[in-house]
Amino acid sequence: MTSRPGASKVGERAQEAAVEYRLARNAVVREVKAGRRMKEDVCDAHPELLRAARNIGKTTGEDCPICEETTTVEVTYVFGARLPPGGRCPGTKTELNRLRRREEPVLCYDVEVCPQCAWHHLTRKYPAGGRTPRAKRTRESST
Ligand SMILES: [Zn+2]
């Protein structure tokens, strides 16, 4: 692998590798609306996720696609070395930014949550951190 000059900015790399789950999410919503999937199956957010949503969730400005009674919020989970196995859920933007700028690479998961009916779905996944441009780049196959 050759290193491309000028393309070593973490932000760019992160953007390249980000995965959007919007289509999958919309497909789930359609299934529920069509009655092919139980509401209970998709509105089963863990109590801890709901608490995080109520306390630190950022509003998406969009109505919940399931109950349509309230706007959903977004919660970010960060996974990586020296973080809890279940991921860290930063309570403030400052903490989130600090996690994203760690030397060790981290993986961030944005999750859409409805505090009303407990609907939840992964919105996007993206790598961050890893400020070691000259270290050997290990390519991990992310599945
Ligand atoms: Zn809802």
Boltz pocket constraint, residues with backbone or C-beta under 6 A from the ligand:
constraints:
  - pocket:
      binder: B
      contacts: [[A, 64], [A, 65], [A, 66], [A, 67], [A, 68], [A, 69], [A, 70], [A, 114], [A, 115], [A, 116], [A, 117], [A, 118], [A, 119]]
      max_distance: 6.0
